[in-house]
Amino acid sequence: MFLKKLAVHQIIWLTILTFLIISCALTYFHYLSYFFLIVPFYLLYLLVMDTFQSSHTVKKNYPIVGRFRYFLESFRPEIRQYFFEGELDGKPFNRRQRSIVYQRAKNVKQTISFGMQDDPNRIGYEWAAHSIYPKRADKQYFRTNVGNTQCLQPYSASIYNISAMSYGALSKTAISSLNKGAQIGGFAHNTGEGGISDFHLEGGDLIWQIGTGYFGCRNDDGTFSDELFAVKSNYPQVKMIELKLSQGAKPGHGGLLPGEKNTPEIAKIRNIQPHVAVHSPAGHTAFTNSVELLQFLNKMRALSNGKPIGFKICIGRQDEFISIIRAMKDTGIVPDFITIDGAEGGTGAAPLEFIDYMGMALADALIFASKVLKEYELRDQIKLMASGKIITGFDIAKAISLGADACYSARGMMFALGCIQALQCDSGKCPVGIATQDEKLYRGLNITDKSVRVAHFHNNTMKAFAEFIGACGFDNPKAITPDVFYRRIDHKTNESFSSLFFNDYENITNTEKINLN
């Protein structure tokens, strides 16, 4: 009856004090060692701290006991991932997607047993129609020439490359592994907007990305430096130059490099002062409209002695993209490529509102961009690069069918390095040493081993892509058409991508829609 009248926190106080008194008595009579008193006194310390703090109501109302709530919550993602998550449940990549990357990176068994786990009857399910006359697709054709008539140094790019990830966001061992992997596999490595570090110069081809902070080619006041750009853009490793207008995971959002992360090494790479916070604005200062953007791209092309120049964009307001394309016709300045980043793209850190609710999805953006370029008769002069959750041969084939000439992957390459999707990228405590600058963590990442895994992943994905498109009746990526890809739009109908997205195309046959009535 006495205990029923007490509040929970009072019972906890009574229990701890009783434990302390008994422990002191037993110690006094030499039944326990004095070292044992550390336990009750530490519990008393936690009891006092929890009771008299005002930040956490749970701990105040349930001192000590309430701490178990935060303890259990701290490893909830790991418990869910390892014990309860289904093969197709995980986000942003499910276990089956992660597993196939691991298998291809390790060059081990890549086959699946027993049957499909996805539901072909669910709304939104996508599939490809195979041919009874399959062809043999040769990997030697899995490249695309980037560079129109205004380009003096065109580049033959792989149709699958490493997407933008900066040194600083990723560790030095991760960047070195990616670059060495690109060299081994013969594909390109996008530097990200953090500049060209020594770890990017391991022999792999580079696509130098330049963002709003102009890192690596900026003056002291943060403006673009023609002189620094001219020097670095003419590095032999730099094959293409990409101006970042917006990023899929956080379009229209700038960034901040905190002073404590701005080490002398990072500062040297980015051409900034060390130990001070540096802001990357949401927009560029070198131009303010479409014509000025193209003039700036043209200046970059001249300073780099004619290397392929393009821009990266997550499409938002469609009229702004159309304005850029219209300005190309008006000025005669035509970039060599445009990278389309889908809203499903990844990042180390972004506000929820931006990462979940801003920007156009990759498929919609590719279709829109391709149609606009065709309308203005520029499609043949500009290559489209696609970025956004592209990790399998099907993903690549789908992107190409919607208008892409080549693809990027960031998180797929991170999985090849050993990423376990711990979702700790913004904490600096990445457990596998990829998204961290903590030497105790990144020194465990073996560059020799991981670079080979990156190359294996690329090579095996290209093999899977070749088999996939061959089964569809295509012998090279340029032959891929959207009419062989289908999406279930309701419980009775599968509709082809041609009919769904390109219904203004000619020669749409009656096989474009499969009705199951």
C-alpha positions in Angstrom: 0.0 0.0 0.0 2.9 2.4 0.8 4.5 1.9 -2.6 1.2 2.4 -4.4 1.0 6.0 -3.0 4.5 6.9 -4.3 5.2 8.3 -7.7 7.6 6.3 -10.0 10.5 8.7 -9.5 10.0 8.5 -5.7 10.2 4.7 -5.9 13.4 5.0 -7.9 14.9 7.4 -5.4 13.9 5.1 -2.5 15.5 2.1 -4.3 18.8 3.8 -5.1 19.1 5.2 -1.6 18.4 1.8 -0.1 20.9 0.2 -2.4 23.5 2.8 -1.3 22.9 2.4 2.4 23.0 -1.4 2.2 26.2 -1.2 0.1 27.8 1.1 2.6 26.9 -1.2 5.5 28.2 -4.3 3.8 31.4 -2.4 2.9 31.8 -1.2 6.5 31.5 -4.7 7.8 34.0 -5.9 5.1 31.5 -8.0 3.2 32.2 -6.0 0.1 35.3 -4.2 -1.3 35.3 -0.4 -1.2 35.6 -0.4 -5.0 32.0 -1.8 -5.1 30.8 1.6 -3.8 31.5 3.1 -7.2 28.3 1.5 -8.5 25.8 2.9 -6.0 27.4 6.3 -5.9 27.5 6.5 -9.7 23.8 5.6 -9.8 23.1 8.3 -7.2 25.0 10.7 -9.4 22.8 9.8 -12.4 19.7 10.0 -10.2 20.5 13.6 -9.2 21.5 14.6 -12.7 18.2 13.2 -14.2 16.0 14.6 -11.5 17.3 18.2 -11.5 17.8 18.7 -15.3 15.0 20.3 -17.3 15.8 19.2 -20.9 14.3 15.7 -21.0 10.9 15.1 -19.4 11.2 11.3 -19.7 14.5 11.3 -17.7 13.0 13.7 -15.1 9.9 11.7 -14.5 11.7 8.3 -14.7 15.3 9.0 -13.6 17.9 6.4 -14.7 15.1 4.1 -16.1 14.3 6.7 -18.7 17.8 6.5 -20.0 17.0 3.1 -21.4 14.7 4.8 -23.9 17.5 6.8 -25.4 19.9 3.8 -25.3 17.5 1.6 -27.2 16.7 4.3 -29.7 20.4 4.8 -30.4 20.8 1.5 -32.1 17.2 1.1 -33.4 18.3 1.5 -37.1 20.9 -1.3 -36.7 18.4 -3.6 -35.0 15.9 -3.0 -37.7 18.4 -3.4 -40.6 20.0 -6.6 -39.3 17.0 -8.4 -37.8 13.6 -7.1 -39.0 14.1 -5.4 -42.4 12.8 -7.3 -45.4 14.7 -7.7 -48.6 12.7 -4.8 -50.2 12.0 -2.6 -47.2 15.1 -0.6 -46.6 15.4 3.1 -47.6 16.9 4.8 -49.5 18.3 1.5 -50.8 16.9 -1.9 -49.8 18.9 -4.9 -48.8 18.6 -6.5 -52.2 20.1 -3.5 -53.9 22.9 -3.2 -51.4 23.6 -6.9 -51.6 24.0 -7.0 -55.4 26.5 -4.1 -55.2 28.5 -5.9 -52.5 28.5 -9.1 -54.6 29.6 -7.4 -57.8 32.3 -5.4 -55.9 33.7 -8.5 -54.4 33.4 -10.4 -57.7 31.5 -13.2 -56.1 28.2 -15.0 -56.9 25.7 -12.5 -58.3 22.8 -14.8 -59.0 19.4 -15.0 -57.2 17.7 -18.2 -56.3 14.1 -19.5 -56.3 12.2 -16.5 -57.7 11.3 -12.8 -57.6 10.6 -11.1 -54.4 9.0 -8.0 -55.8 5.3 -8.0 -56.6 4.7 -7.7 -60.4 1.1 -6.8 -59.7 1.7 -3.7 -57.6 1.0 -0.3 -59.0 4.2 1.3 -60.2 6.0 -2.0 -60.9 8.4 -1.5 -63.9 9.7 -4.2 -66.2 11.3 -4.7 -69.7 10.0 -6.8 -72.6 12.5 -9.3 -73.8 13.0 -10.4 -77.3 12.9 -14.0 -78.7 15.8 -12.8 -80.9 18.3 -11.7 -78.3 21.5 -10.0 -79.4 25.1 -9.9 -78.1 25.9 -6.4 -76.7 29.7 -5.7 -76.6 31.1 -3.7 -73.7 33.5 -1.9 -76.0 30.6 0.2 -77.2 29.6 1.3 -73.7 31.1 4.7 -74.1 29.8 8.0 -75.4 31.8 10.9 -77.0 31.2 14.1 -75.1 32.1 17.2 -77.1 30.3 19.1 -79.9 31.8 21.1 -82.7 32.6 24.0 -80.2 34.8 21.6 -78.2 38.5 21.1 -79.0 39.2 18.2 -76.7 36.2 15.8 -76.8 36.2 12.9 -74.2 35.1 9.3 -74.6 33.2 8.7 -71.4 32.0 5.5 -70.0 28.2 5.2 -69.8 28.6 4.6 -66.0 30.8 6.9 -63.8 31.5 8.0 -60.3 29.2 10.9 -59.3 30.2 14.0 -57.4 31.5 13.4 -53.9 34.0 16.0 -52.4 37.1 15.4 -50.4 36.0 16.6 -47.0 32.6 15.0 -47.3 34.5 11.7 -48.0 37.8 10.6 -46.4 41.1 10.7 -48.2 41.2 6.9 -48.3 37.7 6.8 -49.9 38.6 9.4 -52.5 41.9 7.6 -53.4 40.1 4.3 -53.6 37.5 5.7 -56.0 40.0 7.4 -58.2 42.3 4.3 -58.4 39.2 2.2 -59.2 38.2 4.6 -62.0 41.7 4.2 -63.4 41.6 0.4 -63.2 38.1 0.3 -64.8 38.5 3.0 -67.4 35.7 5.3 -66.2 35.5 8.9 -64.9 35.5 10.2 -61.3 33.6 13.4 -60.6 35.5 15.5 -58.0 32.5 17.1 -56.3 32.5 20.8 -55.6 35.2 20.6 -52.9 38.1 21.0 -55.4 40.8 18.8 -56.8 42.8 17.2 -54.0 46.0 15.1 -54.2 43.7 12.1 -53.5 41.9 12.7 -56.8 45.2 12.4 -58.7 45.7 8.7 -58.4 45.5 8.1 -62.2 41.8 8.1 -62.8 40.1 10.5 -65.3 38.5 13.5 -63.6 35.3 15.5 -64.2 36.0 18.7 -62.3 32.9 20.0 -60.6 32.7 23.7 -59.7 30.0 24.9 -57.4 28.9 28.2 -56.0 31.9 28.4 -53.7 34.3 28.1 -56.6 36.5 26.0 -54.4 40.0 25.6 -55.9 39.5 28.5 -58.4 38.3 31.3 -56.2 39.7 34.7 -55.2 40.0 35.8 -51.6 36.6 37.4 -51.7 35.0 34.2 -53.0 34.6 35.3 -56.6 35.7 33.1 -59.5 39.4 33.2 -60.4 40.2 33.0 -64.1 43.9 32.4 -63.4 43.4 29.5 -60.9 40.8 27.9 -63.1 43.1 28.1 -66.2 45.8 26.3 -64.3 43.8 23.4 -62.8 41.4 22.9 -65.7 44.5 22.1 -67.8 45.6 19.3 -65.6 45.9 16.3 -67.9 43.7 14.2 -65.5 40.8 16.7 -66.0 38.8 15.5 -68.9 35.5 17.4 -68.4 34.3 20.4 -66.4 30.9 20.5 -64.8 29.4 23.7 -63.4 27.0 22.8 -60.6 23.8 24.9 -60.6 21.8 22.7 -58.2 21.9 19.3 -56.6 19.1 16.8 -56.4 19.2 16.2 -52.6 19.2 19.9 -51.8 18.4 22.1 -54.8 18.5 25.8 -54.1 20.3 25.3 -50.8 23.8 26.5 -50.0 26.3 25.0 -47.6 28.6 25.9 -44.7 32.0 24.6 -44.0 32.5 25.0 -40.2 35.8 26.5 -39.1 36.7 23.3 -37.1 36.5 21.3 -40.3 38.4 23.8 -42.3 41.8 22.3 -41.7 45.0 23.7 -43.4 44.8 20.7 -45.8 41.2 21.4 -46.8 41.9 25.2 -47.0 44.8 24.6 -49.4 42.7 22.5 -51.7 39.8 24.9 -51.7 42.0 28.0 -51.8 40.4 29.5 -48.6 41.7 30.7 -45.3 42.0 27.8 -42.7 40.1 27.6 -39.4 37.3 30.0 -40.5 33.7 29.2 -41.5 33.2 29.4 -45.2 29.8 29.8 -46.8 28.7 28.3 -50.1 25.9 30.5 -51.4 22.7 29.0 -52.8 23.4 30.7 -56.2 26.3 31.7 -58.3 27.9 35.2 -58.2 29.5 34.9 -61.7 26.2 35.2 -63.5 22.6 36.2 -62.9 20.7 35.0 -66.0 20.7 32.5 -68.8 22.8 34.4 -71.2 25.4 35.2 -68.6 25.5 31.6 -67.6 26.3 30.5 -71.2 28.9 33.3 -71.5 30.5 32.0 -68.3 30.5 28.4 -69.7 32.1 29.7 -72.8 34.8 31.4 -70.8 35.5 28.2 -69.0 35.7 26.4 -72.3 38.3 28.9 -73.6 40.4 28.9 -70.4 40.5 25.1 -70.4 41.6 25.1 -74.0 38.5 23.6 -75.3 37.7 20.8 -72.9 34.0 19.6 -72.7 32.0 22.0 -70.6 28.6 21.4 -69.1 26.4 22.1 -66.1 24.6 20.0 -63.5 21.0 20.8 -62.6 18.1 19.4 -60.6 15.2 20.7 -62.6 12.7 22.7 -60.6 11.0 25.6 -62.4 10.7 24.3 -66.0 10.5 27.8 -67.5 14.0 28.5 -66.2 15.5 25.4 -67.9 13.7 26.3 -71.1 15.1 29.8 -70.8 18.7 28.4 -70.7 18.0 26.2 -73.8 16.4 29.2 -75.7 19.5 31.3 -74.8 21.7 28.6 -76.5 19.9 29.2 -79.7 20.1 33.0 -79.3 23.8 33.2 -78.4 25.0 30.2 -80.4 26.9 29.0 -77.3 26.1 25.3 -76.8 27.6 23.3 -73.8 28.8 19.8 -74.4 26.7 18.1 -71.8 24.0 18.6 -69.1 23.9 16.5 -66.0 20.4 15.9 -64.8 20.3 15.2 -61.1 17.1 13.7 -59.8 15.5 14.8 -56.5 16.2 11.2 -55.2 19.9 12.0 -55.3 22.0 11.7 -52.1 23.9 14.0 -49.9 25.8 14.0 -46.6 23.5 16.5 -45.0 20.4 18.4 -46.0 17.2 19.8 -44.4 14.3 17.4 -44.5 12.2 19.9 -46.5 14.8 19.9 -49.3 15.7 16.2 -49.3 12.1 15.0 -49.4 10.0 17.8 -51.0 12.2 19.8 -53.5 13.0 19.1 -57.1 11.9 16.9 -60.0 12.5 13.2 -60.0 15.1 11.9 -62.4 12.8 10.1 -64.8 10.5 13.1 -65.2 13.5 15.5 -65.5 15.2 13.3 -68.1 12.1 13.1 -70.2 11.5 16.9 -69.9 15.1 17.9 -70.7 15.3 15.5 -73.7 12.0 16.8 -75.2 13.1 20.5 -74.7 16.5 19.9 -76.4 14.8 18.1 -79.3 12.2 20.9 -79.6 15.1 23.4 -80.0 17.1 21.1 -82.3 20.0 20.8 -79.9 19.7 17.2 -78.7 22.4 15.9 -81.0 24.9 18.5 -79.8 24.4 18.0 -76.0 24.9 14.8 -74.1 22.6 14.1 -71.1 24.2 12.6 -68.0 21.8 11.1 -65.5 22.3 10.9 -61.7 20.0 9.5 -59.0 19.9 6.0 -57.5 21.4 4.3 -60.5 23.1 1.1 -59.4 22.0 -1.8 -61.6 22.0 -2.6 -65.3 18.2 -2.1 -65.3 18.6 1.4 -63.8 21.1 2.3 -66.5 19.0 0.9 -69.3 15.9 2.7 -68.0 17.7 6.0 -67.8 19.0 5.6 -71.3 15.5 4.8 -72.6 14.3 8.1 -71.1 17.0 10.2 -72.8 20.3 9.7 -70.9 23.6 9.2 -72.8 25.5 8.2 -69.7 25.0 7.8 -66.0 26.5 8.6 -62.6 26.4 6.7 -59.3 27.6 8.1 -55.9 26.0 5.8 -53.3 26.5 2.7 -55.5 30.2 3.4 -55.6 30.1 4.0 -51.8 28.5 0.6 -51.3 31.3 -0.8 -53.4 33.7 0.8 -51.0 31.9 -1.0 -48.1 29.2 1.5 -47.1 26.6 -0.2 -44.9 24.0 2.6 -45.1 24.5 3.5 -41.4 22.9 6.9 -42.2 25.7 8.6 -40.2 27.2 10.6 -43.1 26.6 14.0 -41.4 28.0 12.9 -38.0 31.6 12.4 -38.9 31.4 9.0 -37.4 31.0 6.8 -40.5 31.7 3.3 -39.1 33.4 2.1 -42.3 35.7 5.2 -42.8 34.1 6.6 -45.9 32.2 9.7 -44.9 34.5 10.9 -42.1 37.7 12.8 -41.4 38.4 10.8 -38.3 41.8 9.1 -38.9 40.9 6.3 -36.4 38.0 5.4 -38.8 39.3 6.0 -42.3 42.7 4.4 -41.8 40.9 1.0 -41.7 39.8 1.5 -45.3 42.4 -0.3 -47.5 42.9 1.6 -50.7 44.4 -1.3 -52.7 41.5 -3.6 -51.8 38.7 -1.1 -52.2 39.9 0.4 -55.5 39.7 -3.1 -57.0 36.2 -3.5 -55.6 35.1 -0.3 -57.2 36.5 -1.5 -60.5 34.9 -4.9 -60.1 31.5 -3.2 -59.4 31.7 -1.2 -62.5 32.9 -4.1 -64.7 30.2 -6.5 -63.4 27.5 -3.9 -63.7 28.5 -3.4 -67.3 28.3 -7.1 -67.9 24.8 -7.3 -66.3 23.8 -4.3 -68.5 25.1 -6.0 -71.6 23.2 -9.2 -70.8 20.0 -7.2 -70.0 19.9 -5.1 -73.1 20.9 -8.0 -75.3 17.9 -10.0 -73.9 15.8 -7.0 -75.0 17.1 -7.2 -78.5 19.6 -4.4 -78.5 23.3 -4.7 -79.3 24.4 -1.3 -78.0 23.1 1.5 -75.7 22.2 3.8 -78.5 19.7 1.3 -79.8 17.6 1.2 -76.6 14.1 2.5 -77.1 11.4 3.3 -74.5 8.8 1.1 -76.1 10.2 -2.0 -74.4 9.9 -0.7 -70.9 6.6 -0.9 -69.1 5.0 0.4 -65.9 1.9 -1.0 -64.3 -0.4 2.0 -64.0 -3.4 0.1 -62.5 -4.4 -3.4 -61.6 -5.4 -4.2 -65.2 -3.0 -2.2 -67.3 0.8 -2.1 -68.1 1.8 0.9 -70.3 5.0 1.4 -72.1 7.3 4.3 -71.5 6.7 5.4 -75.1 3.0 5.7 -74.5 3.4 7.2 -71.0 6.1 9.8 -71.6 6.6 10.1 -75.4 3.1 9.9 -76.8 3.9 12.6 -79.3 6.5 10.2 -80.9 5.6 8.8 -84.3 5.1 5.1 -85.0 3.5 4.2 -81.6 2.0 0.8 -82.2 -0.9 -0.9 -80.6 1.5 -3.0 -78.5 2.4 0.1 -76.5 -0.4 -0.7 -74.0 -1.1 -4.1 -72.5 -4.6 -4.3 -71.1 -5.3 -7.4 -69.0 -9.1 -7.4 -69.4 
